[in-house]
């Protein structure tokens, strides 16, 4: 039966449809990822003008039909407008939105991913840590929330907890010297990088972006995150092409 529902979430993408309409994708707390038509949203006098763009976080009133949703009203709590004046920040932001859109599903509990996305946008605006580190943290935490967390507290090969000095995404995470020879994609991984990986995996989203690392540790995390995205996500993101140019 058709009904009106209200959800809290963030707009992941918005595409023009026809002459005046839009199709928006919302990551919501209540219904997971939702696609909705915003009829007339591109008309200058529409009440939806300015409330149907990417990054916007708020509450959305939707008419739930048999096979689709129609956006009726939006109350925006955070526009993240600062992103739009910083080409580097907005490029990272679009990558995070695209990543989340690819990984989330309708009628799935995506509360933690929504929290991660919101906190990530806040820290991108704040810039208290570097954008490349934010990207590493986001990618690794997203993979954890997807249930594919690489082993960070014991050897993925034999289970020992000492001498974890190598990383292999294909083998499932950290490796000891004895098991490292069995992995084709093994990466050297120092103690500080290991601590950072353990912190990312074990820390709640709200406290995630509270550390910084040296350039050497960041380089190790970047390589590990890239391997994990290739192995566990296996998708080419359009926004990543532009991001790699920065």
Secondary structure by P-SEA (a helix, b strand, c coil): cbbbbbbbbcccccccccccbbbbbbbcccccbbbbbbccccccccccccccccccbbbbbbbccccbbbbcbbbbccccccccccaaaaaaaaaaaaaaaacccccccaaaaaaaaaaaaaaaaaccccaaaaaaaaaaaaaaaacccccccccccccccccccbbbccccccccccccccccbbbbbcaaaaaaaaaaacccccccccccccaaaaaaaaaaaaaaaaccccccccaaaaaaac
